[in-house]
Amino acid sequence: MRGSDERSGELFSYVDLEMRVRADHPLRPIREMANTALAVLSGDFGALYSGMGRPSVAPEMLLRAMLLQAFYSIRSERQLMERLEYDLLFRWFVGLGVDDPAWDHSTFSKNRDRLLDGEIASKFLVAVLAQPRVKRLLSSEHFSVDGTLIEAWASQKSFRPKASPDRQDDDGKGDGDTGGGRNAPADFRGEKRSNEMHESATDPDARLYRKGAGMEARLCFIGHGLMENRSGLIVDTRLTRASGHAERLAALEMIEGWANRPRAITLGGDRAYDAADFVEELRTLNVRPHVAQNISGRRSAIDGRTTRHPGYSASLKARKRIEEAFGWMKTVAGLRRTKLRGLAKVDWAFAFTAAAYNLVRLPKLLAVTP
């Protein structure tokens, strides 16, 4: 018998959101691990809020909503709030009831900015990895390191001379400001620009940097990640201003906390880390430098003492997984170009996205681990 297409509105609903989400949904284990980590951070959340005034949006809900934004490649807070309005799966994950109104996108952004002032993202990453069943997956002996460029939320036209009088006039506008919301035309052909003499008026922490010879220079930061090789989970992150030495300095800073042990550990990396001073610093820390050799017109700092061991080739193969992690963070999670300004805020977003990547990988890893 053919069913009727006519519908009448229901006055009441007696179905719980928990029943709407199937038992084997991939978000269920992710939500469980995220809630466990957020419970550890309850004291840190309390320090960010005043003891009086109107109750704000719960920080746990904010972070769970930001996880969904990374998982489902939602490019703006406005679209996230629209999805949260009608998607029961999103409401269940965040913790909103069926009848609870979704937040305004400006309210969400304002409350999120409060979390950017604390080291919540890095603590959240640590709390996820500190769970007992996750800790068993981590290696404490073999690591990989890499860096990736994160485009700044600033245009090339904002990169102006530091002592230029047109950066700020008495009326608060530059000489090139047309007043209509559109940047004045600019021609940089033949003009030499450098980070020493210029800076971005939009984001002074951003630096002009090119990825390689013959490539265009862009305003960006460099994100650094330290990955353990057993399960391919990111265990530490840094975000620095772009420079030619930033990758090696950040690698030394991240691996130093793991190197304080009697037995030597290994650190894999690409050819950018093949520098004599960096290799010597690693050996001083009792870290074996499993770095790819750079022999293009030069002599490599990695000699036969390292390359003769079978673990060297294994480390070079394992280190490529951190490049896959950066690929997920920049394409799926939308971190190719940040929408935040300032080194501290972009560092927060980079660490939080690394935690989101770990949460995506963990359910599969835990399923195959006895």
C-alpha positions as a printed Julia matrix, in Angstrom:
370×3 Matrix{Float64}:
  0.0    0.0    0.0
  1.33   3.41  -0.92
  2.11   5.68   2.01
  0.78   9.19   2.32
  3.03  12.16   1.59
  1.08  14.46   3.9
  2.74  15.39   7.18
  1.49  17.02  10.32
  3.76  18.66  12.85
  4.52  16.75  16.03
  3.99  18.56  19.29
  6.33  16.37  21.33
  9.35  14.17  20.62
 10.21  11.24  22.86
 13.34  10.02  21.05
 16.64  10.71  22.76
 19.58  11.92  20.66
 21.61   8.99  21.98
 19.23   6.66  20.13
 19.55   8.62  16.9
 23.28   7.84  16.56
 24.03   4.25  15.63
 26.13   2.24  18.04
 29.04   1.75  15.62
 29.29   5.37  14.46
 32.96   6.51  14.16
 32.29   9.59  16.28
 31.34   7.56  19.35
 34.89   6.52  20.39
 36.21   9.95  19.4
 33.65  11.65  21.64
 34.49   9.35  24.52
 38.22  10.1   24.3
 37.58  13.83  23.84
 35.32  13.94  26.9
 37.95  12.15  28.99
 40.58  14.69  27.96
 38.22  17.64  28.55
 37.44  16.39  32.04
 41.15  16.6   32.88
 41.17  20.26  31.76
 38.25  21.31  33.96
 40.53  23.19  36.35
 42.23  25.05  33.48
 38.85  26.08  32.11
 37.82  27.46  35.5
 40.89  29.72  35.61
 39.82  31.42  32.36
 36.35  32.44  33.57
 35.12  34.84  36.21
 33.19  33.59  39.21
 30.35  36.07  38.64
 28.24  37.25  35.75
 26.13  35.5   33.15
 27.01  31.9   32.29
 28.81  31.66  28.95
 28.93  28.85  26.44
 30.56  25.84  28.08
 34.2   25.56  26.93
 33.79  21.79  26.54
 31.02  22.41  24.01
 33.12  24.96  22.18
 36.03  22.57  21.76
 33.79  19.68  20.67
 32.22  21.99  18.07
 35.7   22.96  16.84
 36.56  19.28  16.51
 33.55  18.83  14.24
 34.69  21.82  12.22
 38.01  20.08  11.6
 36.53  16.62  10.95
 33.96  17.8    8.4
 35.99  20.56   6.68
 33.6   23.35   7.67
 35.3   26.54   6.59
 33.58  29.15   8.8
 31.86  29.57  12.15
 28.72  30.75  10.38
 28.44  27.47   8.47
 29.24  25.51  11.64
 26.36  27.14  13.51
 24.03  26.52  10.57
 24.98  22.86  10.55
 24.57  22.67  14.31
 21.04  24.04  13.97
 19.65  21.14  11.94
 22.13  18.25  12.24
 21.19  15.89  15.09
 24.57  14.15  14.9
 26.35  17.46  15.5
 24.01  18.28  18.4
 24.7   14.91  19.99
 28.48  15.27  19.67
 28.57  18.83  21.01
 26.09  18.14  23.82
 23.12  20.26  22.75
 19.59  18.97  23.19
 17.01  18.84  20.42
 15.22  21.91  21.76
 18.35  23.9   22.64
 19.0   26.83  20.3
 22.28  26.92  18.39
 24.58  29.81  19.19
 25.01  32.86  17.02
 28.25  32.66  15.05
 29.54  35.9   16.64
 28.83  34.53  20.12
 30.71  31.35  19.26
 33.73  33.29  17.96
 33.82  35.62  20.97
 33.71  32.76  23.47
 36.28  30.81  21.46
 38.72  33.72  21.65
 38.76  33.38  25.43
 40.2   29.89  25.06
 42.95  31.21  22.79
 44.44  33.13  25.73
 45.29  29.94  27.61
 47.46  26.98  26.64
 44.34  24.89  26.27
 45.21  23.38  22.87
 48.61  22.0   23.91
 47.14  20.71  27.18
 44.31  19.07  25.26
 46.86  17.33  23.02
 48.72  16.06  26.09
 45.48  14.96  27.79
 44.46  12.9   24.77
 47.82  11.1   24.68
 47.95  10.61  28.47
 44.94   8.27  28.56
 46.09   4.78  29.64
 44.9    2.88  26.56
 46.4    5.54  24.28
 49.69   5.67  26.15
 50.31   2.0   25.37
 50.39   2.86  21.66
 53.17   5.43  21.93
 56.83   4.8   21.27
 59.39   6.49  23.49
 62.42   5.55  21.38
 61.73   6.38  17.72
 60.47   9.74  16.48
 60.14  11.79  13.3
 60.09  15.55  12.86
 59.02  17.84  10.05
 57.82  21.37   9.34
 55.15  22.81   7.09
 54.21  26.31   5.94
 50.98  27.84   7.26
 49.83  30.84   5.24
 49.09  33.91   7.34
 45.74  35.72   7.3
 47.33  38.73   5.6
 47.62  39.9    2.02
 50.79  40.76   0.15
 49.67  44.4    0.0
 49.88  44.61   3.78
 53.65  43.95   3.65
 54.99  47.49   3.79
 58.2   49.25   4.89
 58.42  49.53   8.68
 59.28  53.24   8.64
 56.8   54.1    5.89
 54.65  57.14   6.76
 51.69  55.67   4.86
 51.3   52.85   7.39
 49.27  55.06   9.72
 47.95  58.59   9.24
 46.38  60.93  11.76
 42.93  59.68  10.8
 43.97  56.05  11.34
 44.12  55.23   7.61
 47.02  54.73   5.27
 47.66  56.91   2.23
 46.64  54.06  -0.01
 43.31  53.51   1.74
 40.46  54.28  -0.64
 37.89  54.24   2.17
 35.62  51.84   0.32
 36.92  48.59   1.77
 39.12  47.87  -1.25
 42.91  47.95  -1.22
 44.54  50.48  -3.5
 46.28  49.08  -6.6
 49.9   48.1   -5.99
 52.77  47.12  -8.27
 55.7   45.38  -6.57
 57.63  44.71  -9.77
 61.27  45.68  -9.31
 60.78  46.47  -5.62
 63.01  44.61  -3.19
 61.19  43.57  -0.02
 62.76  41.92   3.02
 61.68  40.91   6.5
 64.31  43.22   8.0
 62.88  46.37   6.43
 59.24  45.39   5.93
 56.43  43.88   7.98
 52.76  43.13   7.52
 50.37  45.79   8.79
 47.74  43.07   9.26
 49.81  40.46  11.1
 53.26  41.7   12.17
 54.27  38.18  13.27
 54.03  36.83   9.71
 57.2   36.63   7.65
 57.79  36.63   3.91
 59.16  33.21   3.02
 59.57  30.98  -0.02
 59.4   27.2    0.15
 62.11  26.63  -2.43
 64.11  28.17  -5.23
 61.96  29.55  -8.03
 58.79  29.54  -5.92
 56.77  32.56  -4.88
 57.31  34.16  -1.47
 54.29  34.34   0.83
 53.48  35.69   4.26
 53.41  32.63   6.47
 54.42  30.79   9.63
 56.15  27.43  10.01
 54.38  24.69  11.96
 56.56  21.94  13.43
 55.44  18.5   14.57
 57.08  15.65  16.46
 55.63  12.21  15.68
 56.33   8.89  17.37
 56.97   6.15  14.83
 55.08   3.2   16.35
 51.53   4.47  15.75
 52.13   7.7   13.82
 50.64  10.01  16.46
 51.78  13.61  16.9
 53.17  14.07  20.41
 54.36  17.69  20.3
 53.93  20.8   18.16
 55.49  24.22  17.76
 54.69  27.2   15.57
 57.42  29.73  14.8
 58.09  32.66  12.56
 59.36  31.6    9.16
 63.15  31.45   8.84
 65.8   29.16   7.43
 66.84  27.83  10.86
 63.39  27.53  12.46
 62.89  23.85  11.63
 66.12  22.67  13.23
 65.74  24.86  16.32
 62.18  23.69  16.89
 63.22  20.05  16.42
 65.88  20.36  19.11
 63.38  21.97  21.48
 60.76  19.26  20.96
 63.07  16.22  21.16
 64.96  17.45  24.23
 62.16  16.4   26.59
 62.25  12.82  25.27
 66.04  12.46  25.16
 66.61  12.44  28.92
 67.14   8.7   29.21
 70.18   6.38  29.3
 69.34   4.61  26.05
 69.71   6.5   22.78
 66.6    7.39  20.79
 66.26   8.07  17.06
 64.92  11.1   15.21
 64.04  10.92  11.53
 63.82  13.93   9.24
 64.09  15.06   5.65
 67.1   16.63   3.93
 66.43  20.05   5.44
 67.76  18.71   8.76
 71.05  17.52   7.27
 73.25  20.2    8.83
 76.48  19.57  10.74
 75.57  21.7   13.76
 72.12  20.11  14.07
 73.49  16.57  13.81
 76.14  17.36  16.43
 73.53  18.79  18.8
 71.43  15.63  18.46
 74.37  13.39  19.28
 75.09  15.55  22.32
 71.52  14.86  23.49
 72.05  11.09  22.95
 69.77  11.16  19.89
 70.71   9.26  16.75
 70.08  11.5   13.72
 68.22   9.36  11.17
 68.12  12.25   8.7
 67.96  11.91   4.93
 71.3   12.73   3.32
 71.57  15.92   1.32
 74.35  15.31  -1.2
 73.3   17.75  -3.91
 76.52  19.65  -4.44
 77.65  19.27  -0.84
 78.88  16.78   1.72
 76.31  15.21   4.01
 76.67  15.43   7.8
 75.28  11.86   8.03
 78.08   9.33   7.6
 78.44   5.57   7.68
 78.1    5.42  11.46
 74.38   6.06  10.96
 73.53   4.74   7.49
 74.96   1.24   8.12
 72.25   0.41  10.66
 69.0   -1.19   9.33
 66.97   1.15  11.54
 68.12   4.11   9.45
 66.17   3.11   6.35
 63.18   2.18   8.53
 63.18   5.65  10.08
 63.31   7.32   6.66
 60.29   5.31   5.59
 58.35   5.98   8.81
 58.96   9.72   8.75
 56.77  10.14   5.67
 53.72   9.6    7.86
 54.17  13.0    9.43
 53.86  14.5    5.95
 50.53  12.66   5.65
 49.49  14.16   8.99
 50.3   17.66   7.78
 48.38  16.95   4.58
 45.26  16.06   6.6
 45.63  19.11   8.82
 45.95  21.48   5.85
 43.36  20.01   3.48
 40.67  18.33   5.61
 40.99  20.5    8.73
 41.45  23.69   6.68
 44.76  24.83   8.16
 46.43  25.54   4.84
 45.7   29.2    5.49
 44.88  30.22   9.04
 42.0   32.53   9.88
 43.68  33.81  13.04
 46.25  36.54  13.47
 49.26  36.55  15.74
 51.86  33.91  16.51
 50.22  32.76  19.76
 46.75  32.28  18.27
 47.99  30.43  15.19
 50.13  28.24  17.47
 46.95  27.42  19.43
 45.11  26.42  16.24
 48.02  24.28  15.04
 48.22  22.32  18.32
 44.44  21.83  18.43
 44.37  20.55  14.85
 47.16  18.08  15.72
 45.0   16.8   18.59
 42.08  16.43  16.17
 44.28  14.39  13.82
 45.23  12.05  16.69
 41.56  11.6   17.61
 40.77  10.58  14.02
 43.51   7.94  14.01
 43.03   6.53  17.49
 39.79   4.52  17.02
 41.35   2.41  14.26
 44.56   1.95  16.23
 42.69   0.91  19.37
 40.52  -1.51  17.4
 43.51  -3.53  16.17
 45.45  -3.38  19.46
 44.76  -6.29  21.84
